[in-house]
Amino acid sequence: MIENSSIFLEKAFECLADAEVLLEKNRYTATVSRSYYAMFHVVII
């Protein structure tokens, strides 16, 4: 799975960026969801 590590890490950072935008708009449930998926993609590595 090492060869896919950069793909999953990129997805994680993308989810975190999405979460930051959602947090700024007070979209808390969506922020938690994006944060969860960021952690999910990192754990896959």
C-alpha distance matrix in Angstrom:
0.0 3.8 5.5 5.5 6.6 10.1 10.4 9.9 12.1 14.5 14.9 15.6 18.3 19.7 20.2 21.9 24.1 25.1 25.9 28.1 30.1 30.5 31.7 34.3 35.6 35.9 33.5 32.3 30.8 28.6 27.8 26.5 24.5 22.7 22.2 20.7 18.1 17.4 16.7 14.7 12.2 12.1 11.6 8.5 6.9
3.8 0.0 3.8 5.4 5.1 8.2 9.8 9.9 11.0 13.5 14.8 15.3 17.3 19.2 20.2 21.4 23.5 25.0 25.8 27.6 29.7 30.6 31.6 33.9 35.5 36.0 33.9 32.8 31.7 29.5 28.2 27.2 25.5 23.4 22.6 21.6 19.1 17.6 17.1 15.8 13.0 12.0 12.3 9.9 7.0
5.5 3.8 0.0 3.8 5.6 7.4 8.5 10.0 11.4 12.9 14.4 15.8 17.5 18.8 20.3 21.9 23.4 24.8 26.2 27.9 29.6 30.7 32.1 34.2 35.7 36.5 34.3 33.6 32.5 30.0 28.9 28.3 26.3 23.9 23.7 22.9 20.0 18.6 18.8 17.4 14.1 13.9 14.8 12.0 9.5
5.5 5.4 3.8 0.0 3.8 5.6 5.3 6.5 8.7 10.1 10.9 12.6 14.6 15.6 16.9 18.8 20.3 21.4 22.9 24.8 26.4 27.3 28.8 31.0 32.3 33.1 30.8 30.1 28.9 26.3 25.4 24.8 22.7 20.3 20.3 19.6 16.5 15.3 15.8 14.2 10.8 11.2 12.4 9.5 7.7
6.6 5.1 5.6 3.8 0.0 3.8 5.4 5.3 6.1 8.5 9.9 10.5 12.4 14.2 15.4 16.6 18.4 20.0 21.0 22.7 24.7 25.7 26.8 29.0 30.7 31.3 29.3 28.4 27.5 25.1 23.7 23.1 21.4 18.9 18.3 17.8 15.1 13.3 13.4 12.6 9.2 8.5 10.2 8.2 5.4
10.1 8.2 7.4 5.6 3.8 0.0 3.8 5.5 5.0 6.0 8.5 9.7 10.5 12.1 14.1 15.2 16.4 18.3 19.8 21.0 22.8 24.3 25.5 27.3 29.0 30.1 28.3 27.8 27.3 24.5 23.0 23.0 21.4 18.5 18.1 18.4 15.5 13.3 14.3 14.1 10.3 9.9 12.6 11.1 8.6
10.4 9.8 8.5 5.3 5.4 3.8 0.0 3.8 5.5 5.2 6.3 8.7 10.1 10.6 12.4 14.4 15.5 16.6 18.4 20.2 21.5 22.7 24.4 26.2 27.5 28.7 26.5 26.3 25.4 22.4 21.4 21.5 19.5 16.6 16.9 17.0 13.7 12.1 13.7 12.8 9.0 10.0 12.5 10.5 9.3
9.9 9.9 10.0 6.5 5.3 5.5 3.8 0.0 3.8 5.4 5.0 6.2 8.7 9.8 10.5 12.4 14.3 15.3 16.4 18.5 20.2 20.9 22.3 24.6 26.0 26.6 24.4 23.7 22.6 20.0 18.9 18.5 16.6 14.0 13.9 13.5 10.4 9.0 10.1 9.1 5.2 6.4 8.9 7.3 6.7
12.1 11.0 11.4 8.7 6.1 5.0 5.5 3.8 0.0 3.8 5.4 5.0 6.3 8.6 9.9 10.6 12.4 14.3 15.2 16.7 18.8 20.0 20.9 23.0 24.8 25.6 23.8 23.1 22.6 20.0 18.3 18.1 16.9 13.9 13.2 13.6 11.2 8.5 9.7 10.1 6.6 6.0 9.5 9.2 7.7
14.5 13.5 12.9 10.1 8.5 6.0 5.2 5.4 3.8 0.0 3.8 5.4 5.2 6.2 8.7 9.9 10.6 12.4 14.2 15.5 16.9 18.5 20.0 21.6 23.2 24.5 22.7 22.6 22.3 19.3 17.8 18.4 16.9 13.5 13.7 14.7 11.9 9.4 11.8 12.2 8.7 9.3 12.8 12.2 11.2
14.9 14.8 14.4 10.9 9.9 8.5 6.3 5.0 5.4 3.8 0.0 3.8 5.5 5.0 6.2 8.6 9.9 10.5 12.2 14.3 15.5 16.4 18.2 20.2 21.4 22.4 20.2 20.1 19.3 16.3 15.2 15.7 13.7 10.5 11.3 11.9 8.7 7.1 9.9 9.7 6.6 8.6 11.7 11.0 11.2
15.6 15.3 15.8 12.6 10.5 9.7 8.7 6.2 5.0 5.4 3.8 0.0 3.8 5.4 5.1 6.3 8.7 9.9 10.5 12.5 14.5 15.3 16.3 18.7 20.2 20.8 18.9 18.1 17.7 15.1 13.3 13.4 12.1 9.0 8.5 9.4 7.0 4.0 6.8 7.7 5.4 6.2 9.6 10.2 10.4
18.3 17.3 17.5 14.6 12.4 10.5 10.1 8.7 6.3 5.2 5.5 3.8 0.0 3.8 5.4 5.0 6.2 8.6 9.7 10.6 12.6 14.2 15.2 16.8 18.8 19.9 18.5 18.2 18.5 15.7 13.5 14.4 13.8 10.2 9.7 11.8 10.0 6.7 9.6 11.3 9.1 9.2 12.9 13.7 13.3
19.7 19.2 18.8 15.6 14.2 12.1 10.6 9.8 8.6 6.2 5.0 5.4 3.8 0.0 3.8 5.4 5.1 6.3 8.6 10.0 10.9 12.4 14.3 15.8 17.1 18.6 16.9 17.2 17.2 14.0 12.5 14.0 12.8 9.0 10.0 12.2 9.8 7.7 11.3 12.4 10.3 11.6 15.0 15.2 15.4
20.2 20.2 20.3 16.9 15.4 14.1 12.4 10.5 9.9 8.7 6.2 5.1 5.4 3.8 0.0 3.8 5.4 5.0 6.1 8.7 10.0 10.4 12.1 14.4 15.4 16.3 14.2 14.1 13.8 10.7 9.2 10.3 9.0 5.3 6.5 8.6 6.6 5.2 8.9 10.0 9.0 10.7 13.6 14.3 15.3
21.9 21.4 21.9 18.8 16.6 15.2 14.4 12.4 10.6 9.9 8.6 6.3 5.0 5.4 3.8 0.0 3.8 5.3 4.9 6.2 8.8 9.8 10.3 12.5 14.4 15.1 13.8 13.3 13.9 11.4 8.7 10.0 10.1 6.6 5.9 9.1 8.5 6.0 9.0 11.4 10.7 11.2 14.3 15.8 16.3
24.1 23.5 23.4 20.3 18.4 16.4 15.5 14.3 12.4 10.6 9.9 8.7 6.2 5.1 5.4 3.8 0.0 3.8 5.4 5.2 6.5 8.7 9.9 11.0 12.9 14.5 13.6 14.1 15.2 12.3 9.9 12.3 12.4 8.8 9.2 12.5 11.6 9.4 12.7 14.8 13.7 14.4 17.7 18.8 19.0
25.1 25.0 24.8 21.4 20.0 18.3 16.6 15.3 14.3 12.4 10.5 9.9 8.6 6.3 5.0 5.3 3.8 0.0 3.8 5.4 5.3 6.2 8.6 10.1 10.9 12.5 10.9 11.8 12.4 9.1 7.7 10.5 10.0 6.7 8.5 11.6 10.6 9.7 13.1 14.6 14.0 15.5 18.4 19.3 20.2
25.9 25.8 26.2 22.9 21.0 19.8 18.4 16.4 15.2 14.2 12.2 10.5 9.7 8.6 6.1 4.9 5.4 3.8 0.0 3.8 5.5 5.0 6.0 8.6 9.9 10.4 8.9 8.8 9.8 7.3 4.6 7.3 8.0 5.3 6.0 9.5 9.8 8.9 11.7 13.8 14.1 15.2 17.6 19.2 20.4
28.1 27.6 27.9 24.8 22.7 21.0 20.2 18.5 16.7 15.5 14.3 12.5 10.6 10.0 8.7 6.2 5.2 5.4 3.8 0.0 3.8 5.4 5.1 6.3 8.9 9.9 9.9 10.2 12.3 10.2 7.2 10.2 11.6 9.0 9.0 12.7 13.2 11.6 14.2 16.7 16.7 17.2 20.0 21.8 22.4
30.1 29.7 29.6 26.4 24.7 22.8 21.5 20.2 18.8 16.9 15.5 14.5 12.6 10.9 10.0 8.8 6.5 5.3 5.5 3.8 0.0 3.8 5.4 5.2 6.6 9.0 8.8 10.6 12.6 10.1 8.3 11.9 12.7 10.3 11.5 14.9 15.0 14.0 17.0 19.0 18.8 19.9 22.7 24.1 24.9
30.5 30.6 30.7 27.3 25.7 24.3 22.7 20.9 20.0 18.5 16.4 15.3 14.2 12.4 10.4 9.8 8.7 6.2 5.0 5.4 3.8 0.0 3.8 5.4 5.1 6.4 5.2 7.2 9.0 6.7 5.5 9.3 10.2 8.8 10.4 13.4 13.9 13.8 16.5 18.2 18.7 20.1 22.5 23.9 25.2
31.7 31.6 32.1 28.8 26.8 25.5 24.4 22.3 20.9 20.0 18.2 16.3 15.2 14.3 12.1 10.3 9.9 8.6 6.0 5.1 5.4 3.8 0.0 3.8 5.3 5.0 5.6 6.1 9.1 8.2 5.7 8.9 11.1 10.2 10.4 13.6 15.0 14.5 16.6 18.9 19.8 20.5 22.7 24.7 25.9
34.3 33.9 34.2 31.0 29.0 27.3 26.2 24.6 23.0 21.6 20.2 18.7 16.8 15.8 14.4 12.5 11.0 10.1 8.6 6.3 5.2 5.4 3.8 0.0 3.8 5.5 7.6 9.2 12.4 11.3 9.3 12.7 14.7 13.4 13.8 17.2 18.2 17.4 19.7 22.2 22.6 23.3 25.8 27.7 28.6
35.6 35.5 35.7 32.3 30.7 29.0 27.5 26.0 24.8 23.2 21.4 20.2 18.8 17.1 15.4 14.4 12.9 10.9 9.9 8.9 6.6 5.1 5.3 3.8 0.0 3.8 5.5 8.4 11.2 10.2 9.5 13.0 14.4 13.7 14.9 17.9 18.8 18.7 21.2 23.1 23.8 25.0 27.3 28.9 30.2
35.9 36.0 36.5 33.1 31.3 30.1 28.7 26.6 25.6 24.5 22.4 20.8 19.9 18.6 16.3 15.1 14.5 12.5 10.4 9.9 9.0 6.4 5.0 5.5 3.8 0.0 3.8 5.6 8.9 9.2 8.4 11.2 13.3 13.5 14.2 16.8 18.4 18.6 20.6 22.5 23.8 24.9 26.8 28.7 30.2
33.5 33.9 34.3 30.8 29.3 28.3 26.5 24.4 23.8 22.7 20.2 18.9 18.5 16.9 14.2 13.8 13.6 10.9 8.9 9.9 8.8 5.2 5.6 7.6 5.5 3.8 0.0 3.8 5.8 5.6 6.1 8.8 10.2 10.7 12.2 14.3 15.7 16.5 18.6 20.0 21.3 22.9 24.6 26.2 28.1
32.3 32.8 33.6 30.1 28.4 27.8 26.3 23.7 23.1 22.6 20.1 18.1 18.2 17.2 14.1 13.3 14.1 11.8 8.8 10.2 10.6 7.2 6.1 9.2 8.4 5.6 3.8 0.0 3.8 5.4 4.9 6.2 8.6 9.9 10.4 12.2 14.3 15.2 16.6 18.2 20.1 21.3 22.6 24.6 26.6
30.8 31.7 32.5 28.9 27.5 27.3 25.4 22.6 22.6 22.3 19.3 17.7 18.5 17.2 13.8 13.9 15.2 12.4 9.8 12.3 12.6 9.0 9.1 12.4 11.2 8.9 5.8 3.8 0.0 3.8 5.4 5.2 6.3 8.8 9.9 10.7 12.7 14.4 15.6 16.6 18.7 20.4 21.3 23.0 25.4
28.6 29.5 30.0 26.3 25.1 24.5 22.4 20.0 20.0 19.3 16.3 15.1 15.7 14.0 10.7 11.4 12.3 9.1 7.3 10.2 10.1 6.7 8.2 11.3 10.2 9.2 5.6 5.4 3.8 0.0 3.8 5.4 5.0 6.2 8.5 9.8 10.7 12.4 14.4 15.1 16.7 18.7 20.1 21.3 23.6
27.8 28.2 28.9 25.4 23.7 23.0 21.4 18.9 18.3 17.8 15.2 13.3 13.5 12.5 9.2 8.7 9.9 7.7 4.6 7.2 8.3 5.5 5.7 9.3 9.5 8.4 6.1 4.9 5.4 3.8 0.0 3.8 5.4 5.3 6.1 8.5 10.0 10.6 12.5 14.2 15.6 16.9 18.6 20.3 22.1
26.5 27.2 28.3 24.8 23.1 23.0 21.5 18.5 18.1 18.4 15.7 13.4 14.4 14.0 10.3 10.0 12.3 10.5 7.3 10.2 11.9 9.3 8.9 12.7 13.0 11.2 8.8 6.2 5.2 5.4 3.8 0.0 3.8 5.6 5.0 6.0 8.7 9.8 10.6 12.1 14.4 15.5 16.5 18.6 20.7
24.5 25.5 26.3 22.7 21.4 21.4 19.5 16.6 16.9 16.9 13.7 12.1 13.8 12.8 9.0 10.1 12.4 10.0 8.0 11.6 12.7 10.2 11.1 14.7 14.4 13.3 10.2 8.6 6.3 5.0 5.4 3.8 0.0 3.8 5.4 5.1 6.4 8.7 10.1 10.5 12.5 14.5 15.4 16.8 19.3
22.7 23.4 23.9 20.3 18.9 18.5 16.6 14.0 13.9 13.5 10.5 9.0 10.2 9.0 5.3 6.6 8.8 6.7 5.3 9.0 10.3 8.8 10.2 13.4 13.7 13.5 10.7 9.9 8.8 6.2 5.3 5.6 3.8 0.0 3.8 5.4 5.2 6.2 8.8 9.7 10.7 12.6 14.4 15.6 17.5
22.2 22.6 23.7 20.3 18.3 18.1 16.9 13.9 13.2 13.7 11.3 8.5 9.7 10.0 6.5 5.9 9.2 8.5 6.0 9.0 11.5 10.4 10.4 13.8 14.9 14.2 12.2 10.4 9.9 8.5 6.1 5.0 5.4 3.8 0.0 3.8 5.4 5.0 6.4 8.6 10.1 10.9 12.6 14.6 16.3
20.7 21.6 22.9 19.6 17.8 18.4 17.0 13.5 13.6 14.7 11.9 9.4 11.8 12.2 8.6 9.1 12.5 11.6 9.5 12.7 14.9 13.4 13.6 17.2 17.9 16.8 14.3 12.2 10.7 9.8 8.5 6.0 5.1 5.4 3.8 0.0 3.8 5.4 5.2 6.1 8.8 10.1 10.6 12.6 14.9
18.1 19.1 20.0 16.5 15.1 15.5 13.7 10.4 11.2 11.9 8.7 7.0 10.0 9.8 6.6 8.5 11.6 10.6 9.8 13.2 15.0 13.9 15.0 18.2 18.8 18.4 15.7 14.3 12.7 10.7 10.0 8.7 6.4 5.2 5.4 3.8 0.0 3.8 5.3 4.7 6.1 8.6 9.7 10.6 13.0
17.4 17.6 18.6 15.3 13.3 13.3 12.1 9.0 8.5 9.4 7.1 4.0 6.7 7.7 5.2 6.0 9.4 9.7 8.9 11.6 14.0 13.8 14.5 17.4 18.7 18.6 16.5 15.2 14.4 12.4 10.6 9.8 8.7 6.2 5.0 5.4 3.8 0.0 3.8 5.4 5.4 6.5 8.8 10.3 11.6
16.7 17.1 18.8 15.8 13.4 14.3 13.7 10.1 9.7 11.8 9.9 6.8 9.6 11.3 8.9 9.0 12.7 13.1 11.7 14.2 17.0 16.5 16.6 19.7 21.2 20.6 18.6 16.6 15.6 14.4 12.5 10.6 10.1 8.8 6.4 5.2 5.3 3.8 0.0 3.8 5.5 5.1 6.2 8.8 10.3
14.7 15.8 17.4 14.2 12.6 14.1 12.8 9.1 10.1 12.2 9.7 7.7 11.3 12.4 10.0 11.4 14.8 14.6 13.8 16.7 19.0 18.2 18.9 22.2 23.1 22.5 20.0 18.2 16.6 15.1 14.2 12.1 10.5 9.7 8.6 6.1 4.7 5.4 3.8 0.0 3.8 5.5 5.2 6.5 9.2
12.2 13.0 14.1 10.8 9.2 10.3 9.0 5.2 6.6 8.7 6.6 5.4 9.1 10.3 9.0 10.7 13.7 14.0 14.1 16.7 18.8 18.7 19.8 22.6 23.8 23.8 21.3 20.1 18.7 16.7 15.6 14.4 12.5 10.7 10.1 8.8 6.1 5.4 5.5 3.8 0.0 3.8 5.5 5.3 7.0
12.1 12.0 13.9 11.2 8.5 9.9 10.0 6.4 6.0 9.3 8.6 6.2 9.2 11.6 10.7 11.2 14.4 15.5 15.2 17.2 19.9 20.1 20.5 23.3 25.0 24.9 22.9 21.3 20.4 18.7 16.9 15.5 14.5 12.6 10.9 10.1 8.6 6.5 5.1 5.5 3.8 0.0 3.8 5.4 5.5
11.6 12.3 14.8 12.4 10.2 12.6 12.5 8.9 9.5 12.8 11.7 9.6 12.9 15.0 13.6 14.3 17.7 18.4 17.6 20.0 22.7 22.5 22.7 25.8 27.3 26.8 24.6 22.6 21.3 20.1 18.6 16.5 15.4 14.4 12.6 10.6 9.7 8.8 6.2 5.2 5.5 3.8 0.0 3.8 5.4
8.5 9.9 12.0 9.5 8.2 11.1 10.5 7.3 9.2 12.2 11.0 10.2 13.7 15.2 14.3 15.8 18.8 19.3 19.2 21.8 24.1 23.9 24.7 27.7 28.9 28.7 26.2 24.6 23.0 21.3 20.3 18.6 16.8 15.6 14.6 12.6 10.6 10.3 8.8 6.5 5.3 5.4 3.8 0.0 3.8
6.9 7.0 9.5 7.7 5.4 8.6 9.3 6.7 7.7 11.2 11.2 10.4 13.3 15.4 15.3 16.3 19.0 20.2 20.4 22.4 24.9 25.2 25.9 28.6 30.2 30.2 28.1 26.6 25.4 23.6 22.1 20.7 19.3 17.5 16.3 14.9 13.0 11.6 10.3 9.2 7.0 5.5 5.4 3.8 0.0
